Amino acid sequence: MINVLLIEDSAVFVMGLKLALTAQKEFASVESVASPGSAVAFLNAHPQTDVAVVDITLESDTDGLTLLGIIREAFPAVRTLVLSHYKKPAFIMKAISSGACAYLAKDSSPESIVKAITDVAAGKCLFFGETLDSARIIRLFGGKENLETRKPQGLTPRELDVLQLTTSGYSNVQIASALEISLNTVDSYKERIKTKFGLDSIVECVAHAVADGLVSV
């Protein structure tokens, strides 16, 4: 039997999701809170919680992506799943890097959400439902081997900043000024980006990143 915590500030969405989950025999309890602070307090009081379902756009000083990292560090036994309106790979990769075991769009079918939660509770990873097609998932993870070991080829936040500024037409000097780093550091970040993408030029990296939705033009 699975104990679920919904971390979501939309009362209407919570009501619908609770109805879908409580209709299934697999779930012992389905509780909800509306903020990261309330989530931490609830998990402290209810160590039997198995899965936390997190919205990444909470109306709070702490967003859902940051909360994923807090749960991973403070409550390692609790497995996390993201339900979000966002389908951009950048959000998905950040969520997985922060510890999420599944990422589904909020317009996923109730059956997909139920399956995701039961799979996550059973220790299976990763689950995307229909949010991303399988070929794109494998590409974002840099191959099936990384996918199987949950190692996204995703960039660090600073590498993503460098790539976004490059995509926007910034020169190395302008990137260094904008990020308050040295030119050598900009070059180092670009070399790391090329290594992670397995490509020879930063132009190719930009093209792939734009195609995958990691950066915008």
N, C-alpha and C positions, 0 to 999 in steps of 0.2 A: 504493500500500500504506500502511496506516494503523498508526501506533504508538500504543498506548493505555496509559495509566497509570490503574489503579483505586486510588482513595484511600478505603479502606473497612476498618473494624475487625472486621467479621463474617467469620470465615474460611469459614463455610458459604456465605454469599452470594457471596463472592469465587470460591469453587470453582465454583459453579453458573454465574456470569456468565462466568468464563474458558472453561468448556466451551462455552457458547453462542457466544462470540465467536471462539474458535480454530477452530470448525467452519466459519467463513466465510472465503472466500478473500481478502476485502478487507483482512484484518488481518495485518500483518507481525509484530507482537509485542503481547502483552498481559501487562503486568507489574502488580504490586500492592504497595502499602505500607499501613500501618495507622495512620499519624499524620501530621499536618501537617509536623512537622519532617523526617520521613523523605521526605515528598513533595518538599519544597524541595531536600533533598540529592539525591534522584533526578533531579529536573529539571535541577539544576546539572550533573550527570554525564551526562545524556542529552538534549542539546539537540534531538535529532531527534524528541522526543515531539510528537505531533500533537494528541491529545485527552486531557484529564484528566477522569475520571469521579469526581465528588466526593459523598460522603455528608455531609450537614450536621450530623449528630449524632455526631461522633467523640468517643470517650472521651479527651479531651485538653484542655489549657488553651486551645488555639486551636480554635474550632469550624470547621465546613466553610464557613460563610458568610464568616467572616473570611479563611479560606484563599483563597476565590475572589478577594478583593481583592488578596491578596499575589501570587497567580499573575498576575493582570491587570497588576500593576505590574512585577513582576520577570521574568516570562516572557510577554511580549505575543504571542509566536508560538504559544503553547499555548492552544487553545480548550477551554472548560470546559463540562461538562454535569453537572447535579445529578440524582442518584437518591436519593429520600428516601421515608420512610414518610409524611411530612407532605404534606397536600394543601391546606393553608390558603393562601389568596391572599397573606396577609402574608408568608409564607416565600417564596413564588414571586416576588413583586415585589422582595423584598430580594435574592434570588439573581440575578435579572435585572439589578437596579441594580448589583450587585457584579461583573457581567461574564459571568454564565452565558449560554450560547447556547441551552440547552435545559433543561427541568425535567420530569422524569418521576417518577411514583410507582413505588415498588419492586415493586408488584404489576402493573406493565405487562407486556405480553407480550414474550417474547424478540425477536420480530420488530420490535416498536416500539422496543426499546432499540437493536437493531442499526441500524435506520433512522435513529434519532436520532444515533448516533455517526457514521455515514457522512455524514449531512447536515451535521452540525457540522464535520466534517473538510473537507468540500467548501466551507465558507464560508457555508452557508445558516443563516438565523436567522428566526424562532425556532421551536422544536419543543416541543410539549407532549404529544404522543401523545393518550391519552384521559384525562389527568389533569384537564383543564378543557375544557368545551365551548367551541366557537368564539365563541358570543355572549358568554359571560362573559369570555373573553380580550379581546375587542374593548372591552368595557365597562371592564375594569381598566386598559387602556391609553389610555382616553379617545378611542377612535376608530381606524379603520383606518389613518389617516395616521401616528399615533404608533406603531402596531404595526409598520408597514412600516419606520419609521426607528428602531425599538427605543427609544422614549421612553416608558417607563411613567409613568402619572400618579401613581405611588406616592408616598406621603408620606415625608418624612425621618423618622428615628427619633424626634426630638423632637416633630414634628407628630403622629406616631402616638401618642406618649405623651399629648399634650394631648387627642387625640380619644378615646383609651381612657378617660381620667379623666372626660371629659365624658359619655361613655356610661355610666360607673359612677355618675353623679349628682353629681360634684364641682362646686362653684361655682368661679367664676373665682378667688376668693380662696384657696380650698382647692387649686386647681391650682397657683397661684403659689407657695404654701407648700410643696407636695409636690415641685415641680420646682426650687424655689429660684430663681425668676425673678420679674420684676415683673408687675403687672397689665397694663401696656401691652404687655409682651411676650406675655402670654397672648392678648390681643386680636389682636396681629399674627399669631400662629400660627393663630388661628381664621379670620382673613381669608384667609390663604394656603390653608388647607384648603378654604374655600368656593370660592376661585378654581380650585384644582386639580380639584374636583369639578364646577365649573360650576353651583353651586347658590347660592340666595340666603340660606339659613339654615343654621346649624350643626345644627339638629334634622334637616333633610333629609340632611345629610352623615352624621350618626350612623346614620340609617335605612339609607342606601345602604351604609355601611361594615359594618354588622352583616349585611346581606343578602349582601355579598360575602365575609364572613369576615375582614375586616381587623381588626375588634375584636370583643370578646365582651361579652355582657350579663352 
